Amino acid sequence: MWTVVYIAPNGVIAEQLKSILTNEGLLVMLRPIGAPHLGNSASVEILVPESEAEEANEIINNNLTV
């Protein structure tokens, strides 16, 4: 089961976090929220398998506080 670990404010940040998580060996899926016509300015959910959620949260928190 996929679990939302973060809601990025836009597609650019979502892609950056996806890249970081993927480089750490995690599976990542992005899911836009709201109107698809907004493109990269719409919020995006970052999802990982439930078993990787805790690790993903740690990685995201470490990268957002730097």
C-alpha positions in Angstrom: 0.0 0.0 0.0 1.3 3.5 -0.9 1.4 6.2 1.8 1.6 9.9 1.4 4.8 11.1 3.2 4.8 14.8 2.0 2.7 17.3 0.1 5.0 19.4 -2.1 3.7 22.9 -2.9 4.6 22.4 -6.6 5.9 19.9 -9.2 9.4 21.3 -9.2 9.9 20.6 -5.4 8.1 17.2 -5.8 10.5 16.1 -8.5 13.5 17.2 -6.4 12.4 15.2 -3.4 11.5 12.3 -5.6 15.1 12.3 -7.0 16.5 12.4 -3.5 14.4 9.6 -2.3 15.0 7.5 -5.4 18.8 8.0 -5.0 18.4 6.6 -1.5 16.8 3.4 -3.0 13.2 4.1 -2.2 10.3 3.6 -4.6 8.4 6.9 -5.1 5.2 7.9 -6.8 4.0 11.4 -7.4 0.3 12.3 -7.5 -0.9 15.8 -8.4 -3.6 17.4 -6.2 -6.4 19.5 -7.7 -6.7 20.9 -11.2 -4.4 19.2 -13.7 -4.3 22.3 -15.9 -2.2 24.1 -13.3 0.8 22.0 -14.2 3.9 22.5 -12.0 2.1 25.1 -9.9 -0.3 22.6 -8.3 0.5 20.8 -5.1 1.8 17.2 -5.5 1.6 14.3 -3.0 4.7 12.2 -2.6 4.0 8.6 -1.9 6.1 5.7 -1.0 5.3 2.1 0.0 4.1 1.9 3.6 7.1 -0.1 4.7 9.4 2.8 3.6 7.4 5.7 5.0 9.5 6.2 8.2 12.7 6.2 6.3 11.3 8.6 3.6 10.1 11.0 6.3 13.6 11.1 7.9 15.2 11.7 4.5 12.7 14.5 3.6 13.1 16.1 7.0 16.9 16.0 6.7 16.8 17.6 3.3 14.3 20.3 4.1 16.1 21.6 7.1 19.5 22.0 5.3 
